[in-house]
Amino acid sequence: MIAFVLAAAALCLTSCGPSLPRQPSMTEIRRSVARILELPTYEQLYRDVVYIDKSRPILFLKIGGTEVLFSVNIRVKAGIDLAGGMALERTGPHSIAVRLPPAKVLSVDAEEQSIREYFVHRRVLSRVSQLDYYDAIEPAKERIVEEAVAGGILTRARDNARSLVEGLLRGGGYERVSFIEEVQT
């Protein structure tokens, strides 16, 4: 959806109104790109299976507690946080160099409506609250972010962000767009 909005904005910038022979100024370009503080450029949807065990032994007997096995969809979005700084430098009459901040995970959300219980075993004097589900999902979210990063989500997000920015700048009249690699420490 975001890619569609950016593409539509780029198309409108390049095709609406009379055709102008001049390139937009650096200030205009910075403003145009910086209006979007966060640019989510890639997302992945994971389904994870989570187990809750709220066993409470009563007098050394396992008669209290509840066990639940459920699945949940977790959405990970990665992209560029432009608040981290962006630099543009005109390198020639029709060329520009761009420095974007490194891609990062922007959000990780569990979709509550996707929770599906596979197994529920309730014992005496026990129940599992919504808060118990949230507490069980948090470690799963952390693990899934690690998996997404290891799987290359940041590389895909960076490449997509570069494609969007390059399309916007090419639509503004720049024939050569290069990217300066941000050094991560």
TORPA-4810 file (N, C-alpha, C, O; in nm, 3 decimals):
<nodes>
NODE_1_0.082_-0.119_0.000_0.000_0.000_0.000_0.087_0.125_0.000_0.061_0.219_-0.075_M
NODE_2_0.190_0.126_0.084_0.277_0.241_0.093_0.351_0.261_-0.039_0.367_0.373_-0.086_I
NODE_3_0.396_0.150_-0.099_0.465_0.158_-0.227_0.373_0.219_-0.332_0.418_0.298_-0.415_A
NODE_4_0.245_0.182_-0.330_0.149_0.236_-0.424_0.134_0.387_-0.406_0.131_0.461_-0.504_F
NODE_5_0.125_0.432_-0.279_0.109_0.575_-0.251_0.232_0.651_-0.300_0.219_0.757_-0.362_V
NODE_6_0.352_0.596_-0.273_0.474_0.663_-0.318_0.482_0.666_-0.470_0.522_0.767_-0.529_L
NODE_7_0.445_0.556_-0.534_0.448_0.551_-0.680_0.349_0.653_-0.738_0.379_0.721_-0.836_A
NODE_8_0.231_0.662_-0.678_0.130_0.758_-0.724_0.180_0.901_-0.705_0.159_0.987_-0.791_A
NODE_9_0.247_0.927_-0.591_0.301_1.060_-0.566_0.409_1.094_-0.667_0.414_1.206_-0.719_A
NODE_10_0.496_0.998_-0.696_0.602_1.020_-0.795_0.542_1.045_-0.933_0.587_1.133_-1.006_A
NODE_11_0.441_0.966_-0.968_0.375_0.983_-1.097_0.310_1.120_-1.106_0.318_1.187_-1.209_L
NODE_12_0.245_1.161_-0.998_0.179_1.291_-0.996_0.281_1.403_-1.006_0.259_1.502_-1.076_C
NODE_13_0.395_1.389_-0.935_0.498_1.491_-0.941_0.554_1.506_-1.082_0.590_1.616_-1.124_L
NODE_14_0.561_1.395_-1.154_0.623_1.399_-1.286_0.524_1.423_-1.398_0.563_1.464_-1.507_T
NODE_15_0.395_1.398_-1.375_0.301_1.408_-1.486_0.192_1.513_-1.467_0.126_1.547_-1.565_S
NODE_16_0.171_1.565_-1.348_0.066_1.664_-1.327_0.116_1.802_-1.367_0.230_1.838_-1.339_C
NODE_17_0.035_1.875_-1.430_0.068_2.012_-1.464_0.159_2.020_-1.585_0.191_1.919_-1.647_G
NODE_18_0.199_2.140_-1.617_0.284_2.158_-1.735_0.422_2.100_-1.711_0.470_2.095_-1.597_P
NODE_19_0.482_2.057_-1.814_0.614_1.997_-1.811_0.717_2.106_-1.785_0.726_2.202_-1.862_S
NODE_20_0.796_2.093_-1.679_0.894_2.194_-1.644_1.033_2.146_-1.685_1.069_2.031_-1.660_L
NODE_21_1.112_2.234_-1.750_1.244_2.193_-1.792_1.344_2.185_-1.677_1.448_2.122_-1.691_P
NODE_22_1.314_2.247_-1.563_1.410_2.250_-1.453_1.392_2.129_-1.361_1.284_2.071_-1.351_R
NODE_23_1.501_2.094_-1.294_1.497_1.989_-1.194_1.455_2.053_-1.062_1.480_2.171_-1.039_Q
NODE_24_1.391_1.976_-0.976_1.355_2.032_-0.846_1.482_2.067_-0.767_1.587_2.004_-0.784_P
NODE_25_1.470_2.166_-0.681_1.586_2.205_-0.600_1.612_2.099_-0.493_1.526_2.016_-0.464_S
NODE_26_1.731_2.102_-0.437_1.767_2.007_-0.332_1.673_2.020_-0.213_1.636_1.921_-0.150_M
NODE_27_1.634_2.142_-0.182_1.540_2.164_-0.071_1.406_2.098_-0.100_1.347_2.035_-0.013_T
NODE_28_1.358_2.114_-0.223_1.231_2.052_-0.262_1.240_1.900_-0.254_1.146_1.834_-0.209_E
NODE_29_1.352_1.846_-0.299_1.369_1.700_-0.294_1.373_1.652_-0.150_1.306_1.555_-0.114_I
NODE_30_1.453_1.721_-0.066_1.462_1.682_0.076_1.324_1.684_0.142_1.286_1.591_0.213_R
NODE_31_1.250_1.792_0.117_1.117_1.804_0.175_1.025_1.692_0.127_0.949_1.634_0.205_R
NODE_32_1.033_1.662_-0.001_0.947_1.559_-0.060_0.974_1.422_0.001_0.880_1.348_0.032_S
NODE_33_1.102_1.389_0.018_1.136_1.258_0.073_1.116_1.257_0.225_1.071_1.157_0.280_V
NODE_34_1.150_1.367_0.293_1.145_1.371_0.438_1.003_1.381_0.494_0.984_1.366_0.614_A
NODE_35_0.904_1.407_0.409_0.765_1.408_0.458_0.727_1.274_0.518_0.639_1.263_0.603_R
NODE_36_0.795_1.174_0.471_0.770_1.039_0.521_0.876_1.012_0.625_0.991_0.985_0.590_I
NODE_37_0.842_1.019_0.753_0.941_0.998_0.857_0.988_0.853_0.862_1.106_0.826_0.882_L
NODE_38_0.896_0.762_0.844_0.931_0.621_0.837_0.882_0.569_0.704_0.769_0.595_0.663_E
NODE_39_0.967_0.494_0.638_0.935_0.440_0.508_0.942_0.287_0.517_1.045_0.228_0.485_L
NODE_40_0.830_0.223_0.561_0.832_0.077_0.564_0.835_0.025_0.420_0.745_0.056_0.341_P
NODE_41_0.936_-0.052_0.387_0.952_-0.095_0.249_0.945_-0.247_0.233_0.948_-0.297_0.121_T
NODE_42_0.937_-0.319_0.343_0.927_-0.464_0.333_0.861_-0.517_0.459_0.888_-0.469_0.569_Y
NODE_43_0.775_-0.616_0.441_0.715_-0.680_0.559_0.703_-0.829_0.535_0.689_-0.876_0.422_E
NODE_44_0.711_-0.902_0.645_0.695_-1.046_0.641_0.592_-1.085_0.746_0.581_-1.023_0.851_Q
NODE_45_0.517_-1.189_0.713_0.417_-1.241_0.805_0.461_-1.380_0.849_0.485_-1.467_0.766_L
NODE_46_0.470_-1.398_0.979_0.509_-1.526_1.036_0.392_-1.584_1.114_0.312_-1.511_1.171_Y
NODE_47_0.382_-1.715_1.115_0.286_-1.783_1.201_0.369_-1.860_1.301_0.455_-1.940_1.264_R
NODE_48_0.342_-1.837_1.427_0.418_-1.903_1.532_0.323_-1.981_1.623_0.209_-1.942_1.645_D
NODE_49_0.374_-2.091_1.673_0.297_-2.172_1.768_0.356_-2.147_1.906_0.477_-2.156_1.926_V
NODE_50_0.268_-2.115_2.002_0.311_-2.076_2.136_0.242_-2.167_2.238_0.127_-2.206_2.220_V
NODE_51_0.315_-2.199_2.344_0.264_-2.286_2.450_0.262_-2.210_2.581_0.362_-2.149_2.620_Y
NODE_52_0.149_-2.214_2.649_0.137_-2.154_2.782_0.113_-2.267_2.881_0.026_-2.352_2.860_I
NODE_53_0.189_-2.267_2.989_0.171_-2.366_3.095_0.162_-2.291_3.227_0.263_-2.243_3.280_D
NODE_54_0.041_-2.281_3.278_0.019_-2.214_3.406_-0.012_-2.318_3.513_-0.113_-2.310_3.583_K
NODE_55_0.077_-2.415_3.524_0.058_-2.519_3.625_0.084_-2.463_3.763_0.180_-2.391_3.787_S
NODE_56_-0.006_-2.498_3.854_0.009_-2.459_3.993_-0.019_-2.582_4.079_-0.134_-2.617_4.105_R
NODE_57_0.087_-2.645_4.122_0.065_-2.763_4.206_-0.001_-2.724_4.339_0.038_-2.626_4.403_P
NODE_58_-0.098_-2.800_4.377_-0.166_-2.781_4.505_-0.135_-2.905_4.589_-0.171_-3.017_4.553_I
NODE_59_-0.067_-2.882_4.699_-0.024_-2.991_4.787_0.053_-3.098_4.710_0.027_-3.218_4.725_L
NODE_60_0.148_-3.054_4.627_0.235_-3.141_4.547_0.161_-3.222_4.441_0.221_-3.311_4.379_F
NODE_61_0.035_-3.194_4.420_-0.041_-3.261_4.314_-0.066_-3.160_4.202_-0.095_-3.043_4.228_L
NODE_62_-0.054_-3.206_4.080_-0.074_-3.116_3.967_-0.223_-3.111_3.933_-0.268_-3.164_3.831_K
NODE_63_-0.300_-3.043_4.021_-0.443_-3.035_3.997_-0.488_-2.893_3.961_-0.602_-2.873_3.919_I
NODE_64_-0.401_-2.795_3.976_-0.435_-2.657_3.940_-0.354_-2.612_3.821_-0.239_-2.654_3.804_G
NODE_65_-0.412_-2.528_3.737_-0.338_-2.473_3.624_-0.408_-2.497_3.492_-0.510_-2.567_3.485_G
NODE_66_-0.352_-2.438_3.390_-0.406_-2.451_3.256_-0.290_-2.459_3.157_-0.186_-2.396_3.176_T
NODE_67_-0.310_-2.538_3.052_-0.213_-2.546_2.944_-0.286_-2.508_2.815_-0.399_-2.552_2.791_E
NODE_68_-0.219_-2.426_2.733_-0.278_-2.383_2.607_-0.170_-2.388_2.499_-0.058_-2.342_2.519_V
NODE_69_-0.207_-2.445_2.386_-0.121_-2.443_2.268_-0.198_-2.366_2.161_-0.310_-2.403_2.127_L
NODE_70_-0.138_-2.258_2.110_-0.209_-2.176_2.013_-0.111_-2.123_1.909_0.010_-2.124_1.929_F
NODE_71_-0.167_-2.077_1.797_-0.085_-2.013_1.695_-0.128_-1.867_1.682_-0.240_-1.830_1.718_S
NODE_72_-0.035_-1.787_1.631_-0.062_-1.644_1.613_0.020_-1.596_1.495_0.133_-1.640_1.475_V
NODE_73_-0.036_-1.503_1.417_0.038_-1.439_1.308_0.112_-1.318_1.364_0.055_-1.238_1.439_N
NODE_74_0.238_-1.306_1.327_0.320_-1.194_1.370_0.376_-1.126_1.246_0.443_-1.189_1.164_I
NODE_75_0.348_-0.996_1.233_0.389_-0.918_1.117_0.511_-0.833_1.153_0.508_-0.757_1.250_R
NODE_76_0.617_-0.847_1.074_0.740_-0.770_1.094_0.756_-0.674_0.976_0.756_-0.716_0.860_V
NODE_77_0.768_-0.544_1.007_0.788_-0.443_0.903_0.927_-0.382_0.920_0.968_-0.346_1.031_K
NODE_78_0.997_-0.371_0.809_1.130_-0.310_0.811_1.135_-0.201_0.705_1.059_-0.203_0.608_A
NODE_79_1.224_-0.107_0.726_1.238_0.001_0.631_1.338_0.103_0.679_1.431_0.072_0.754_G
NODE_80_1.318_0.224_0.637_1.411_0.333_0.666_1.342_0.433_0.759_1.229_0.475_0.734_I
NODE_81_1.412_0.471_0.865_1.365_0.576_0.955_1.438_0.703_0.915_1.554_0.723_0.952_D
NODE_82_1.371_0.788_0.840_1.435_0.907_0.785_1.469_1.010_0.892_1.542_1.106_0.864_L
NODE_83_1.417_0.993_1.013_1.456_1.082_1.122_1.603_1.059_1.157_1.666_1.143_1.221_A
NODE_84_1.659_0.946_1.114_1.799_0.915_1.138_1.892_0.990_1.045_2.014_0.973_1.054_G
NODE_85_1.839_1.072_0.957_1.922_1.153_0.869_1.927_1.102_0.727_1.937_0.981_0.703_G
NODE_86_1.920_1.193_0.636_1.929_1.161_0.494_2.008_1.275_0.430_1.990_1.392_0.465_M
NODE_87_2.096_1.241_0.336_2.175_1.344_0.269_2.161_1.329_0.119_2.160_1.218_0.066_A
NODE_88_2.151_1.442_0.050_2.145_1.447_-0.095_2.257_1.538_-0.143_2.279_1.646_-0.088_L
NODE_89_2.327_1.494_-0.247_2.433_1.576_-0.302_2.429_1.567_-0.454_2.443_1.459_-0.511_E
NODE_90_2.410_1.681_-0.518_2.410_1.685_-0.663_2.555_1.664_-0.709_2.644_1.740_-0.672_R
NODE_91_2.578_1.559_-0.790_2.713_1.524_-0.834_2.739_1.561_-0.980_2.850_1.543_-1.030_T
NODE_92_2.640_1.612_-1.045_2.652_1.653_-1.184_2.522_1.717_-1.228_2.429_1.727_-1.149_G
NODE_93_2.514_1.760_-1.356_2.392_1.826_-1.402_2.268_1.736_-1.395_2.158_1.785_-1.370_P
NODE_94_2.285_1.607_-1.416_2.170_1.516_-1.411_2.199_1.396_-1.322_2.145_1.287_-1.344_H
NODE_95_2.284_1.416_-1.222_2.315_1.305_-1.132_2.312_1.352_-0.987_2.337_1.469_-0.957_S
NODE_96_2.280_1.259_-0.900_2.265_1.290_-0.758_2.310_1.169_-0.676_2.291_1.055_-0.717_I
NODE_97_2.369_1.196_-0.561_2.409_1.091_-0.467_2.320_1.102_-0.343_2.291_1.211_-0.295_A
NODE_98_2.278_0.987_-0.292_2.184_0.983_-0.180_2.246_0.899_-0.069_2.300_0.791_-0.093_V
NODE_99_2.236_0.950_0.053_2.275_0.872_0.171_2.150_0.855_0.257_2.093_0.951_0.308_R
NODE_100_2.109_0.730_0.271_1.994_0.698_0.354_2.043_0.631_0.483_2.148_0.566_0.482_L
NODE_101_1.969_0.646_0.592_2.005_0.572_0.712_1.992_0.421_0.686_1.921_0.381_0.594_P
NODE_102_2.059_0.340_0.765_2.046_0.195_0.746_1.903_0.149_0.772_1.830_0.208_0.852_P
NODE_103_1.864_0.043_0.703_1.731_-0.014_0.726_1.727_-0.075_0.865_1.828_-0.121_0.919_A
NODE_104_1.608_-0.074_0.923_1.590_-0.134_1.055_1.448_-0.187_1.067_1.361_-0.154_0.987_K
NODE_105_1.426_-0.269_1.168_1.291_-0.318_1.195_1.212_-0.202_1.254_1.251_-0.146_1.357_V
NODE_106_1.103_-0.167_1.189_1.021_-0.054_1.234_0.910_-0.097_1.329_0.874_-0.023_1.420_L
NODE_107_0.856_-0.217_1.307_0.750_-0.264_1.397_0.739_-0.415_1.389_0.773_-0.478_1.289_S
NODE_108_0.690_-0.471_1.497_0.658_-0.613_1.504_0.528_-0.624_1.583_0.522_-0.587_1.700_V
NODE_109_0.425_-0.676_1.518_0.292_-0.679_1.578_0.231_-0.817_1.568_0.235_-0.882_1.463_D
NODE_110_0.174_-0.861_1.678_0.097_-0.986_1.678_-0.047_-0.951_1.641_-0.104_-0.856_1.695_A
NODE_111_-0.104_-1.027_1.551_-0.242_-1.003_1.508_-0.335_-1.085_1.598_-0.348_-1.206_1.583_E
NODE_112_-0.399_-1.015_1.690_-0.484_-1.082_1.789_-0.594_-1.167_1.725_-0.625_-1.275_1.773_E
NODE_113_-0.652_-1.117_1.616_-0.761_-1.189_1.552_-0.716_-1.321_1.490_-0.798_-1.405_1.455_Q
NODE_114_-0.584_-1.339_1.476_-0.533_-1.462_1.416_-0.507_-1.573_1.517_-0.473_-1.685_1.479_S
NODE_115_-0.523_-1.543_1.645_-0.498_-1.645_1.748_-0.593_-1.762_1.729_-0.715_-1.745_1.722_I
NODE_116_-0.535_-1.880_1.721_-0.614_-2.003_1.704_-0.566_-2.106_1.807_-0.450_-2.147_1.805_R
NODE_117_-0.655_-2.145_1.895_-0.619_-2.242_1.998_-0.627_-2.383_1.941_-0.727_-2.421_1.879_E
NODE_118_-0.520_-2.461_1.964_-0.518_-2.600_1.920_-0.547_-2.695_2.035_-0.606_-2.802_2.017_Y
NODE_119_-0.506_-2.653_2.152_-0.518_-2.741_2.267_-0.537_-2.655_2.391_-0.458_-2.565_2.417_F
NODE_120_-0.641_-2.683_2.467_-0.664_-2.614_2.594_-0.699_-2.721_2.697_-0.793_-2.799_2.680_V
NODE_121_-0.622_-2.722_2.805_-0.647_-2.817_2.913_-0.655_-2.738_3.042_-0.554_-2.692_3.096_H
NODE_122_-0.779_-2.722_3.091_-0.801_-2.645_3.214_-0.818_-2.740_3.331_-0.889_-2.841_3.325_R
NODE_123_-0.750_-2.704_3.436_-0.764_-2.780_3.559_-0.841_-2.696_3.660_-0.884_-2.585_3.628_R
NODE_124_-0.857_-2.746_3.775_-0.932_-2.680_3.882_-0.871_-2.543_3.914_-0.749_-2.527_3.915_V
NODE_125_-0.957_-2.449_3.939_-0.919_-2.316_3.986_-0.818_-2.244_3.895_-0.723_-2.184_3.944_L
NODE_126_-0.838_-2.249_3.766_-0.741_-2.185_3.679_-0.808_-2.131_3.553_-0.906_-2.185_3.503_S
NODE_127_-0.750_-2.024_3.504_-0.791_-1.970_3.376_-0.674_-1.894_3.316_-0.583_-1.851_3.388_R
NODE_128_-0.676_-1.877_3.185_-0.572_-1.803_3.114_-0.634_-1.673_3.066_-0.735_-1.673_2.995_V
NODE_129_-0.574_-1.563_3.105_-0.627_-1.432_3.068_-0.564_-1.385_2.937_-0.468_-1.445_2.888_S
NODE_130_-0.618_-1.278_2.882_-0.563_-1.218_2.761_-0.419_-1.173_2.786_-0.334_-1.182_2.698_Q
NODE_131_-0.393_-1.123_2.905_-0.259_-1.080_2.942_-0.160_-1.197_2.938_-0.044_-1.179_2.902_L
NODE_132_-0.206_-1.316_2.975_-0.120_-1.435_2.967_-0.081_-1.464_2.822_0.033_-1.501_2.793_D
NODE_133_-0.175_-1.445_2.731_-0.144_-1.463_2.589_-0.037_-1.362_2.546_0.061_-1.399_2.481_Y
NODE_134_-0.056_-1.235_2.582_0.041_-1.131_2.545_0.179_-1.162_2.601_0.280_-1.148_2.533_Y
NODE_135_0.182_-1.205_2.728_0.311_-1.238_2.790_0.380_-1.354_2.718_0.503_-1.355_2.707_D
NODE_136_0.304_-1.449_2.669_0.361_-1.563_2.598_0.405_-1.525_2.456_0.498_-1.585_2.402_A
NODE_137_0.340_-1.427_2.396_0.372_-1.386_2.259_0.499_-1.301_2.254_0.571_-1.306_2.155_I
NODE_138_0.527_-1.222_2.358_0.643_-1.132_2.356_0.775_-1.203_2.324_0.847_-1.155_2.237_E
NODE_139_0.810_-1.315_2.390_0.936_-1.382_2.353_0.933_-1.434_2.209_1.036_-1.437_2.142_P
NODE_140_0.816_-1.475_2.163_0.803_-1.521_2.023_0.832_-1.406_1.927_0.897_-1.426_1.825_A
NODE_141_0.784_-1.287_1.960_0.809_-1.171_1.874_0.959_-1.141_1.866_1.012_-1.114_1.758_K
NODE_142_1.028_-1.147_1.979_1.172_-1.121_1.981_1.247_-1.224_1.896_1.338_-1.189_1.821_E
NODE_143_1.209_-1.350_1.908_1.273_-1.457_1.831_1.246_-1.439_1.682_1.336_-1.461_1.600_R
NODE_144_1.125_-1.401_1.647_1.088_-1.384_1.506_1.163_-1.266_1.444_1.201_-1.273_1.327_I
NODE_145_1.185_-1.159_1.520_1.263_-1.047_1.468_1.406_-1.094_1.438_1.462_-1.059_1.334_V
NODE_146_1.463_-1.173_1.527_1.598_-1.226_1.503_1.600_-1.312_1.376_1.693_-1.303_1.296_E
NODE_147_1.497_-1.396_1.359_1.488_-1.480_1.238_1.473_-1.395_1.113_1.535_-1.423_1.010_E
NODE_148_1.392_-1.291_1.121_1.369_-1.204_1.004_1.499_-1.133_0.965_1.530_-1.123_0.846_A
NODE_149_1.572_-1.084_1.063_1.699_-1.015_1.034_1.798_-1.114_0.973_1.866_-1.082_0.876_V
NODE_150_1.807_-1.233_1.032_1.897_-1.335_0.978_1.855_-1.376_0.837_1.940_-1.413_0.756_A
NODE_151_1.726_-1.371_0.808_1.674_-1.409_0.677_1.685_-1.300_0.572_1.648_-1.322_0.457_G
NODE_152_1.736_-1.183_0.609_1.761_-1.078_0.510_1.654_-0.972_0.497_1.650_-0.903_0.395_G
NODE_153_1.566_-0.956_0.595_1.459_-0.856_0.584_1.516_-0.715_0.571_1.459_-0.632_0.501_I
NODE_154_1.629_-0.686_0.637_1.687_-0.552_0.630_1.746_-0.523_0.491_1.737_-0.411_0.442_L
NODE_155_1.805_-0.623_0.430_1.859_-0.606_0.295_1.746_-0.580_0.196_1.757_-0.492_0.111_T
NODE_156_1.639_-0.655_0.208_1.524_-0.634_0.118_1.463_-0.497_0.139_1.426_-0.429_0.043_R
NODE_157_1.451_-0.455_0.265_1.394_-0.324_0.296_1.482_-0.213_0.239_1.430_-0.116_0.183_A
NODE_158_1.614_-0.226_0.255_1.707_-0.125_0.201_1.696_-0.117_0.049_1.688_-0.008_-0.008_R
NODE_159_1.695_-0.234_-0.017_1.687_-0.236_-0.163_1.556_-0.175_-0.212_1.555_-0.101_-0.311_D
NODE_160_1.445_-0.206_-0.144_1.316_-0.148_-0.184_1.313_0.003_-0.161_1.258_0.077_-0.243_N
NODE_161_1.373_0.050_-0.051_1.376_0.194_-0.024_1.457_0.264_-0.131_1.419_0.370_-0.180_A
NODE_162_1.569_0.205_-0.168_1.652_0.265_-0.273_1.575_0.271_-0.405_1.583_0.371_-0.476_R
NODE_163_1.502_0.165_-0.437_1.424_0.165_-0.561_1.319_0.275_-0.561_1.299_0.343_-0.662_S
NODE_164_1.251_0.293_-0.447_1.149_0.398_-0.438_1.210_0.537_-0.453_1.159_0.620_-0.528_L
NODE_165_1.319_0.562_-0.380_1.383_0.693_-0.386_1.441_0.717_-0.526_1.429_0.827_-0.579_V
NODE_166_1.502_0.615_-0.584_1.557_0.629_-0.719_1.446_0.662_-0.820_1.464_0.747_-0.906_E
NODE_167_1.333_0.594_-0.809_1.220_0.623_-0.898_1.171_0.765_-0.884_1.139_0.832_-0.982_G
NODE_168_1.164_0.812_-0.759_1.120_0.949_-0.733_1.218_1.049_-0.795_1.176_1.147_-0.858_L
NODE_169_1.348_1.024_-0.777_1.448_1.117_-0.830_1.459_1.111_-0.982_1.477_1.214_-1.047_L
NODE_170_1.447_0.992_-1.038_1.449_0.980_-1.185_1.328_1.052_-1.245_1.337_1.115_-1.351_R
NODE_171_1.216_1.043_-1.176_1.096_1.114_-1.220_1.115_1.265_-1.212_1.047_1.340_-1.282_G
NODE_172_1.206_1.309_-1.127_1.236_1.451_-1.113_1.344_1.499_-1.209_1.386_1.615_-1.202_G
NODE_173_1.390_1.410_-1.297_1.484_1.453_-1.400_1.627_1.407_-1.383_1.712_1.439_-1.466_G
NODE_174_1.657_1.334_-1.279_1.793_1.285_-1.260_1.812_1.154_-1.335_1.736_1.059_-1.317_Y
NODE_175_1.915_1.151_-1.420_1.942_1.031_-1.500_2.026_0.930_-1.423_2.011_0.809_-1.442_E
NODE_176_2.114_0.979_-1.338_2.201_0.891_-1.259_2.177_0.916_-1.110_2.193_1.028_-1.061_R
NODE_177_2.139_0.811_-1.043_2.117_0.817_-0.898_2.209_0.715_-0.835_2.204_0.596_-0.869_V
NODE_178_2.294_0.759_-0.744_2.382_0.665_-0.673_2.355_0.674_-0.524_2.306_0.774_-0.473_S
NODE_179_2.389_0.567_-0.456_2.366_0.559_-0.311_2.499_0.543_-0.240_2.581_0.460_-0.278_F
NODE_180_2.518_0.624_-0.137_2.638_0.616_-0.055_2.604_0.524_0.062_2.506_0.545_0.134_I
NODE_181_2.686_0.423_0.079_2.661_0.322_0.183_2.684_0.383_0.321_2.789_0.443_0.346_E
NODE_182_2.587_0.368_0.408_2.598_0.416_0.547_2.678_0.313_0.625_2.646_0.194_0.622_E
NODE_183_2.781_0.357_0.693_2.865_0.266_0.771_2.796_0.240_0.904_2.764_0.333_0.978_V
NODE_184_2.772_0.111_0.934_2.708_0.074_1.060_2.815_0.044_1.164_2.914_-0.025_1.136_Q
NODE_185_2.793_0.096_1.284_2.889_0.071_1.391_2.835_-0.023_1.493_2.903_-0.054_1.591_T
</nodes>
